[in-house]
């Protein structure tokens, strides 16, 4: 990931806050097995202007293993396909991302995970 992000990258999403490349690397490693298998991303629109970029995308994945929210809260998989629309804004320093904001409806994600 050092090829994509600056050391001092900062980022935010509904369930993530990072202020360094080390924190981002750790967060991604923790989520590698987050219960969503066979991910299929699809890009819908993108725009680059100056030092900022924007992408709107969709993600489909099968909810196939437990999703751990905390030690006490685990959502068991239902085997269903989950669909989510999202948008990300990125700021660049040179050719690397120095800040990002990822927007999606986490309530819709949880609702699909809890569906029978």
C-alpha positions in Angstrom: 0.0 0.0 0.0 2.9 2.4 0.3 2.7 2.8 -3.5 -0.9 4.2 -3.2 -0.9 6.2 0.0 1.3 8.8 1.7 2.7 7.9 5.2 0.5 10.6 6.8 -2.7 9.5 5.0 -5.9 10.3 6.8 -9.2 8.7 6.0 -12.8 8.4 7.1 -15.8 6.2 6.4 -18.9 5.4 8.5 -16.9 2.7 10.4 -13.3 3.7 9.9 -11.0 6.5 11.0 -7.3 6.5 10.3 -4.5 9.1 10.6 -1.5 7.2 9.2 -0.5 4.5 6.7 0.2 2.1 9.6 -3.4 2.6 10.9 -4.9 2.1 7.4 -2.8 -1.0 6.8 -3.9 -2.5 10.1 -7.5 -1.7 9.5 -7.5 -3.3 6.1 -5.8 -6.4 7.5 -8.4 -6.6 10.2 -11.2 -6.5 7.6 -9.6 -8.9 5.1 -11.8 -11.7 6.5 -14.8 -9.5 7.4 -17.4 -12.0 6.3 -17.9 -10.9 2.7 -16.7 -13.4 0.1 -16.6 -13.2 -3.7 -16.6 -9.4 -3.8 -17.5 -7.8 -7.2 -16.8 -4.1 -7.4 -18.2 -2.0 -10.2 -17.2 1.5 -11.0 -20.0 3.8 -12.1 -18.5 7.3 -12.4 -15.2 9.1 -11.7 -13.8 12.5 -11.9 -10.3 14.0 -11.4 -9.8 17.7 -10.9 -6.6 19.1 -9.7 -5.5 17.3 -6.6 -8.9 15.7 -5.9 -10.6 12.7 -7.3 -14.1 11.3 -6.9 -15.4 7.8 -7.7 -18.9 6.5 -7.3 -19.1 2.7 -7.2 -21.2 -0.4 -6.3 -20.1 -3.4 -4.4 -21.7 -6.9 -4.4 -20.5 -9.6 -2.1 -21.8 -12.8 -0.5 -22.1 -12.6 3.3 -20.3 -15.9 4.0 -18.5 -15.7 7.3 -19.2 -14.0 10.7 -18.9 -10.2 10.7 -17.3 -9.1 14.0 -18.3 -5.6 15.1 -16.8 -6.0 18.6 -15.8 -8.8 21.0 -19.5 -9.0 22.2 -21.2 -8.3 18.9 -21.0 -10.7 15.9 -23.4 -11.0 13.0 -23.6 -14.5 11.7 -23.6 -15.0 7.9 -26.8 -15.6 6.0 -25.3 -16.6 2.7 -27.1 -13.8 0.9 -25.7 -11.4 -1.7 -25.2 -7.9 -0.2 -25.3 -4.9 -2.5 -24.0 -1.5 -1.5 -23.6 1.8 -3.4 -20.8 4.2 -2.2 -18.8 7.2 -3.1 -15.2 8.2 -2.3 -13.4 11.5 -2.4 -9.6 11.3 -2.5 -7.0 14.1 -2.1 -3.6 13.6 -3.7 -0.1 14.7 -2.9 1.9 14.0 -6.0 0.6 10.6 -7.3 -0.3 9.2 -3.8 -3.5 9.5 -1.8 -3.0 11.7 1.2 -6.7 11.9 2.4 -9.9 10.1 1.6 -13.5 10.1 2.6 -15.7 7.1 1.8 -19.5 7.5 2.0 -22.0 4.6 2.2 -25.1 3.8 4.2 -23.9 1.4 6.9 -27.5 0.9 8.1 -28.3 -0.6 4.7 -25.3 -2.9 5.0 -26.3 -4.1 8.5 -30.0 -4.5 7.4 -28.9 -6.8 4.6 -26.6 -8.8 6.9 -29.5 -9.3 9.4 -32.0 -10.4 6.7 -33.2 -14.0 7.1 
